[in-house]
Amino acid sequence: MKIEEHYMRRAIELARQGEGRVNPNPLVGCVVVKAGQIIAEGFHQSYGGFHAERNALLSCGEEARGGDLYVNLEPCCHYGKTPPCVDIILEKGIRRVFIGCQDPNPLVAGKGTALLRERGVQVTNGVLETECLELNEIFFHYIKTKRPFTAMKYAMTLDGRIAADSGSSQWITGEGARRHVHMLRRRYSAIMAGIGTVLADDPMLDCRIQEGVNPIRILCDSHLRLPLQSKIVQTAGQIPTILACLEGNIFQEKAEKLAKAGIQIWQIAPDTRGRTERVDLMRLWEKLGEAEIDSVLVEGGGVLHGSLLNDGLADRVYAYIAPKLISGETNQGPVRGKGILKMDQAIMLQDSRIISLEGDYLITGKVTRRLVRE
């Protein structure tokens, strides 16, 4: 392994410590090295707080002068909530800067690199670029589209079922897979479910791991069917919760009770493409982006998942597969909807990986071919 890759891997490791705390900012870690030794480390710890480079360099004195700095994302060169990172890099006399990938933010986008070089700093770009791009796939998507990066998550048996004949789905997978799901919940800004899932399972949709951060809960509930006694309503005062319902379809008394419990009611225009009884997901996603919700983990049923794919909103899939067979004639699969006529129309995943999770398996990949809604 090249020495610059060794230190960049450490920067990536540090960056992950900001998961769930910096959105919609990127995950960034920084390592300062001199004479072959790490003399300082830092990461972006919270939205609005100092960036990784400043956190690392503020712990250094003159010993940083002439040293090397490793950072997974191009240093910023503009004033935002914090001063430019380029300024403190120059102030501390850093000799060389190794960057994982460039920042697509138009306020940076190569300007940080150019400014460092103009001031005599040696800059090397593209160190572990693939890993650095994947680390911040949420940020890159959101900064370019202003729409949340969206991941579909579901658990199913080996024969493609998400529940038994009775509707029971607890538990398809084991503890290892469920623990991995909670790690995802920590990373994504929001978690979404359809009202069918809520009525069937009465979930909390929270993050239950050490140092976990609860995502914002979003429910697609066109007709305000959410029970007042549900766990989500009972805990809405502690966990931010949004309910998306049909515009003009408000049951005033029910809405007032939900709002009093702490739930935000968002009225969304109906989908007019033959699905007039459901909220328009495209409009909902636009509103989520405007609210600076940069990512959504969708743990819905087959109908919601099918609608996401049909509208071209799904960006990644997390499919947890248990080596179980339950058969049945009426058991549902994880994705429903119109479907395709020929296999060459199938939605494809790229960069897919298989991960073993204590007896279960996760297949994950990016969506590259999407159904286009009519």
C-alpha positions in Angstrom: 0.0 0.0 0.0 1.3 3.4 -0.9 2.0 5.7 2.1 -0.5 8.3 0.9 -3.2 5.7 0.6 -2.5 4.6 4.2 -3.1 8.1 5.6 -6.1 8.7 3.3 -7.7 5.6 4.7 -7.3 7.0 8.1 -8.9 10.3 7.0 -11.9 8.3 5.6 -12.1 6.4 8.9 -12.2 9.7 10.8 -14.8 11.2 8.5 -17.2 8.4 9.2 -17.4 9.6 12.8 -19.5 12.5 11.6 -22.3 10.3 10.3 -25.7 11.6 11.3 -24.4 14.9 12.7 -23.2 16.9 9.7 -26.0 16.6 7.1 -26.4 18.3 4.6 -22.6 18.9 4.8 -20.1 16.2 3.6 -18.2 13.7 5.8 -14.6 14.9 6.0 -11.6 13.7 7.9 -8.1 15.1 8.0 -4.7 13.8 9.0 -1.5 16.0 9.4 1.8 14.1 9.0 5.4 15.3 9.6 8.6 13.2 9.4 6.5 10.0 8.9 4.4 10.6 12.1 0.8 11.7 12.5 0.9 14.9 14.6 -2.8 15.8 14.4 -6.2 14.5 13.3 -9.6 16.0 13.0 -13.0 15.5 11.4 -16.1 17.5 10.7 -18.1 16.9 13.9 -21.4 18.8 13.5 -23.3 21.0 11.0 -22.2 24.6 11.5 -19.0 23.5 13.3 -15.4 23.8 12.1 -14.4 21.6 9.2 -12.0 18.7 9.5 -8.9 20.7 8.4 -9.4 23.4 10.9 -10.2 21.0 13.7 -6.9 19.1 13.0 -4.7 22.2 12.5 -6.0 24.0 15.6 -4.4 21.3 17.7 -1.0 22.0 16.1 1.5 24.6 16.9 4.6 25.4 14.8 5.2 21.7 14.4 2.8 21.6 11.5 5.0 23.9 9.4 6.5 21.9 6.5 4.2 19.0 7.1 1.7 17.1 4.9 -2.0 17.2 5.1 -4.4 14.4 4.0 -8.1 15.2 3.5 -10.8 13.1 1.6 -12.5 16.2 0.1 -11.0 19.4 -1.4 -10.5 22.1 1.2 -13.0 25.0 1.0 -11.9 28.5 0.0 -15.0 30.5 0.8 -16.7 31.9 3.9 -19.8 30.0 5.0 -20.7 29.1 8.6 -16.9 28.8 9.2 -13.8 30.4 7.7 -12.1 28.9 4.7 -10.0 25.8 5.3 -7.4 27.0 2.7 -6.6 30.0 5.0 -5.5 27.9 8.0 -3.6 25.4 5.7 -1.6 28.4 4.4 -1.3 30.0 7.9 0.2 26.8 9.4 2.7 26.4 6.6 1.6 23.0 5.3 4.0 22.0 2.5 2.0 19.3 0.7 -1.8 18.5 0.5 -3.2 15.2 -0.6 -6.8 15.3 -1.6 -9.2 12.3 -2.1 -11.7 14.0 -4.5 -12.8 17.4 -5.6 -15.7 19.2 -4.1 -18.6 19.7 -6.6 -20.0 22.6 -4.7 -19.8 25.6 -7.2 -18.3 27.7 -4.4 -15.3 25.4 -4.3 -15.1 23.1 -7.4 -11.3 23.2 -8.0 -10.9 26.8 -6.6 -9.4 25.5 -3.3 -6.9 23.4 -5.1 -5.9 26.2 -7.5 -5.5 28.7 -4.6 -3.2 26.3 -2.7 -1.0 25.8 -5.8 -0.9 29.5 -6.4 0.6 30.0 -2.9 3.3 27.3 -3.5 1.7 24.3 -1.8 2.2 21.0 -3.6 -1.2 19.4 -4.2 -1.9 15.8 -5.2 -5.5 15.0 -6.2 -7.3 11.6 -6.6 -5.8 9.6 -3.7 -8.3 6.7 -3.1 -10.7 8.7 -5.2 -13.3 5.9 -5.7 -13.5 5.3 -1.9 -13.8 9.1 -1.3 -16.5 9.5 -3.8 -18.5 6.6 -2.3 -18.1 8.0 1.2 -19.9 11.2 0.2 -22.4 9.9 -2.4 -25.2 11.6 -0.4 -23.5 15.0 -0.4 -22.5 14.9 -4.1 -26.1 13.9 -5.1 -27.7 16.6 -3.0 -25.4 19.4 -4.0 -25.9 18.7 -7.7 -29.7 18.0 -7.7 -31.0 19.7 -4.5 -33.1 16.5 -4.0 -32.5 13.9 -1.3 -30.3 10.9 -2.1 -32.8 8.0 -1.7 -32.1 4.4 -0.7 -34.6 1.6 -0.7 -34.2 -0.9 2.1 -36.0 -4.2 2.6 -35.6 -7.6 4.1 -36.8 -10.7 2.3 -36.6 -14.5 2.3 -34.7 -16.4 -0.3 -37.9 -16.9 -2.2 -38.6 -13.2 -2.3 -41.2 -12.8 0.4 -41.3 -9.9 2.9 -43.9 -11.4 5.3 -45.7 -14.6 6.1 -49.3 -15.4 5.3 -50.5 -13.7 8.5 -48.6 -10.5 7.6 -45.9 -11.2 10.2 -42.4 -10.0 9.2 -40.6 -9.9 12.6 -38.0 -11.1 12.1 -37.0 -12.1 8.6 -33.3 -11.4 9.3 -31.1 -11.9 12.4 -29.4 -9.5 14.7 -26.4 -8.8 12.5 -28.5 -7.6 9.6 -30.8 -5.5 11.9 -27.8 -3.9 13.5 -26.5 -2.9 10.1 -29.9 -1.3 9.3 -29.5 0.9 12.4 -26.1 2.0 11.2 -27.8 3.1 8.0 -30.5 5.0 10.0 -27.7 6.9 11.7 -26.2 7.9 8.4 -29.3 9.0 6.5 -31.0 12.3 7.5 -34.5 10.8 7.3 -36.3 7.5 7.3 -39.6 7.0 5.4 -42.3 4.4 5.6 -45.8 4.1 4.0 -48.9 4.0 6.2 -49.4 0.3 5.3 -46.1 -0.6 7.0 -47.0 1.5 10.0 -50.4 0.0 10.4 -49.0 -3.5 10.1 -45.9 -3.2 12.3 -46.3 -0.1 14.5 -42.6 0.7 14.2 -40.6 3.3 16.0 -38.3 4.1 13.0 -35.5 5.2 15.4 -31.8 4.4 15.7 -31.0 2.0 18.4 -27.2 1.7 18.4 -24.5 3.2 20.6 -23.9 6.9 19.7 -26.9 6.6 17.3 -28.7 9.6 15.9 -32.4 9.4 15.2 -33.3 10.3 11.6 -36.3 12.5 10.9 -39.3 10.3 10.4 -41.4 10.8 7.3 -44.7 9.0 6.7 -46.6 8.8 3.4 -50.2 8.8 4.7 -52.5 10.3 2.1 -55.7 10.1 4.2 -54.4 10.6 7.7 -54.9 7.0 8.8 -52.0 7.1 11.4 -53.4 5.9 14.7 -53.1 8.4 17.6 -52.0 5.5 19.8 -49.1 4.5 17.5 -45.5 4.5 18.7 -44.7 7.2 16.2 -47.4 9.6 17.5 -46.5 8.9 21.1 -42.8 9.7 20.5 -43.2 12.6 18.0 -42.3 15.1 20.8 -38.9 13.5 21.0 -38.1 12.6 17.4 -38.9 15.0 14.5 -41.7 13.6 12.4 -43.3 14.7 9.1 -46.6 13.3 7.8 -47.2 13.8 4.1 -50.9 13.7 3.2 -53.0 14.7 0.2 -53.5 18.4 -0.3 -57.1 19.4 0.5 -57.8 16.1 2.1 -57.3 17.2 5.7 -59.5 15.8 8.5 -59.2 18.9 10.6 -59.8 17.3 14.0 -57.4 14.5 13.4 -54.8 16.8 11.9 -54.9 19.1 15.0 -54.4 16.1 17.3 -51.4 14.9 15.3 -49.9 18.4 15.2 -50.5 18.8 19.0 -48.5 15.6 19.4 -45.6 17.2 17.6 -46.1 16.0 14.0 -45.5 18.3 11.1 -48.4 18.0 8.5 -47.3 18.5 4.9 -50.1 18.8 2.4 -48.8 17.5 -1.0 -50.6 17.7 -4.3 -52.0 14.4 -5.7 -50.2 12.3 -8.3 -52.3 13.0 -11.4 -50.8 10.2 -13.6 -53.6 7.7 -12.7 -52.7 7.6 -9.0 -54.9 10.4 -7.7 -55.3 8.9 -4.3 -51.6 9.2 -3.4 -49.3 12.1 -2.8 -47.0 13.1 -5.7 -43.6 11.7 -4.6 -41.8 14.1 -7.0 -43.3 17.1 -5.3 -42.7 15.6 -1.9 -39.0 15.1 -2.8 -38.7 18.7 -4.0 -40.0 19.9 -0.6 -37.7 17.6 1.3 -34.8 19.1 -0.7 -35.9 22.6 0.1 -36.0 21.7 3.8 -32.3 20.6 3.5 -33.1 17.0 4.1 -30.3 15.5 1.9 -31.0 11.8 2.2 -33.9 9.4 2.8 -33.8 5.8 3.8 -37.1 4.3 2.6 -38.3 1.2 4.6 -41.6 0.9 2.9 -43.7 -1.9 1.4 -43.9 -3.0 -2.2 -46.2 -0.2 -3.3 -44.0 2.6 -2.0 -40.9 1.0 -3.4 -42.5 0.5 -6.8 -43.6 4.1 -6.9 -40.0 5.3 -6.1 -38.6 3.2 -9.0 -41.4 4.3 -11.3 -40.7 8.0 -10.6 -36.9 7.6 -10.9 -36.3 8.6 -7.3 -34.4 5.5 -6.0 -30.6 6.0 -6.0 -29.4 2.9 -4.1 -30.9 -0.4 -2.9 -30.1 -2.3 0.3 -31.6 -5.8 0.0 -31.2 -8.0 3.1 -31.7 -11.6 2.2 -32.3 -14.4 4.8 -31.6 -18.0 3.8 -35.3 -19.0 4.6 -38.1 -20.2 2.4 -41.7 -19.6 3.4 -43.6 -20.1 0.1 -47.3 -19.2 0.0 -49.7 -17.9 -2.7 -50.5 -14.5 -1.4 -47.2 -13.4 0.3 -46.0 -10.1 -1.0 -42.7 -9.2 -2.6 -40.6 -6.1 -1.8 -41.3 -4.2 -5.0 -44.7 -3.9 -6.7 -46.0 -1.7 -9.5 -46.4 -1.8 -13.2 -43.4 -4.0 -13.9 -41.7 -4.6 -17.3 -42.4 -6.6 -20.4 -38.9 -7.7 -21.3 -35.8 -8.4 -19.2 -33.7 -5.9 -21.1 -36.0 -3.2 -19.5 -34.9 -4.3 -16.0 -33.6 -1.7 -13.6 -29.9 -2.5 -13.1 -27.6 -2.0 -10.1 -24.0 -1.0 -10.6 -21.0 -1.4 -8.2 -23.1 -4.0 -6.4 -21.6 -5.8 -3.4 -22.6 -8.8 -1.3 -21.9 -8.5 2.4 -22.2 -11.4 4.9 -24.0 -10.5 8.1 -24.0 -13.3 10.6 -25.9 -15.8 8.4 -27.8 -13.3 6.3 -26.7 -11.4 3.2 -26.9 -7.9 2.0 -26.8 -7.0 -1.7 -26.4 -3.3 -2.3 -25.7 -1.2 -5.4 -26.5 2.0 -7.2 -29.6 2.2 -9.4 -28.5 2.9 -13.0 -31.5 2.2 -15.1 -34.8 3.5 -14.0 -38.4 3.1 -15.1 -39.7 6.4 -16.4 -43.2 7.3 -15.3 -45.7 8.1 -18.0 
